[in-house]
Amino acid sequence: MSEENRPQVYTVTELTRDIRMVFENTFQSVWVEGEVSNYIASSAGHSYFSLKDENSVLKCVLFKQAFLKINFDIKNGMHILCRGKISVYDKRGEYQLYVAQVEPKGKGALQLAFEQLKEKLNKEGLFDEERKRPLPRIPLRIGVVTSPTGAAIKDILKVAKRRYANIEITLRGVLVQGDKAKYEIKDGIEELNEYNEYITSNNLDEHPIDVIIVGRGGGSLEDLWPFNEEIVARAIFDSKIPVISAVGHEIDYTISDFVADLRAPTPSAAAELVIPSKKDLKERIEELKYRLTSEINEKINILQERTVALKDRYVLKAPLNFVLQSEQRIDDLTKILSTNFNHKIEIKNNELKTAAEKLEMLSPLGVLKRGYSITFKEGTLVRGKSDVVIGDLINTKLAVGGILSRVENMSD
Amino acid sequence: MAKEMSFEKALENLEKLVSELEEGELSLDASLKKYEEGIKFVRVCQEKLEKARKKIELLVKKDDGTFEKEVFE
């Protein structure tokens, strides 16, 4: 072979490099649609996968930087659209799509991200009803996480003024759209929680924050996106203070709405729900006072009636009558008593008379009266013949007087 | 009392007390005692309702970890 006729001989590297340049020039930025397969995530944060259709396969690489920009997960079987440049991986002699942007086919990327996150957090239990904290019935201090210049805070203040002008409102201003918003919203919720501890540990004479309203006024899905971010959802979940989500998007729900302890369709609605009406409270107190007084009066009335009813009973009604009746009864009893007594006395008298008569009859004087006499000899009673001899002087006592005589004779 | 009773607590106690009075078979003495207590709660609630001050503030956390409050609007 002559020098002039020899064809150019590339080295492998040289040829590969030329091929790469052709590719890169021709396919600087293309969109390609296909089905994901062989998806692998490397430890370095890069992802490798293939896009295929029925007949062909295209190898793709997604470097970490681009990967982080995507807000949904790429899975095998998904149909996606990728934008990128075609180049060659020299070492392996493979051409690849270096992916810069990914969109899910059919749905918007945001929509898909929303659904994936919703499912993930739901499985973890962040949406569970049981763990939702009860809102305070009468909060005295409300924390608000929203834009200090937006419509939300204005609306909330308007409602507060109307319902309970004296309530304390503590605003932690944040961005509510854009990339930085999610970090600020998370920080806002955390700081309001921290502040309650700050009050306690510094012994401040302040009322702790009772409830937090986090939200913003209406906007597009992109505008509201920070409230669909995982970092915000977790901040709401971890908050010790109950959280009301108030993202002004009346129809659709955000992830924040699911995690929060209460969802309100707008910031105004949230304020209405949580701020008590001073008028209502006043009325409630009045009602309780009324029930209190009427109850005690009722009790007193009942007791009074019972007392009056007792007074009306016969005994108490005419006490004099009762006394008279009693006196009459006493008289009756006295009469019975004295009749009995007198009768008894009569009987006893008769008994006495009889006894006295008996006694009299048995007394020596009585005997004497009956004609008997007592004979004494020198003061001694003569009972028998042996007590005297003939010639004795004896004194015979009669009922009246006596006879002095001399014993003449005795007989048996 | 180190911490005053909150409005919500006072209102709660008042409601409980009124229920007790209405449904209980309390003696006149006990009822009168409850009534006095209840009137005290009514007064506390009314005072607190009026006294609560209006405050709208912006909370700012400083670099040193302390907090500052600015009057808002």
Interface residues (C-beta under 8 A of the other chain):
Chain A: P136 R137 I138 L140 G143 P148 L157 A165 N166 I167 E168 I169 T170 L171 R172 G173 E191 L192 E194 Y195 Y198 K278 L281 K282 R284 I285 L288 K289 R291 L292 T293 E295 I296 K299 I300 L303
Chain B: S6 F7 E8 L11 L14 E15 L17 V18 L21 E22 L28 S31 L32 Y35 G38 I39 V42 C45 Q46 L49 E50 K51 A52 R53 K54 K55 I56 E57 L58 L59 K61 T66 F67 K69 F72 E73
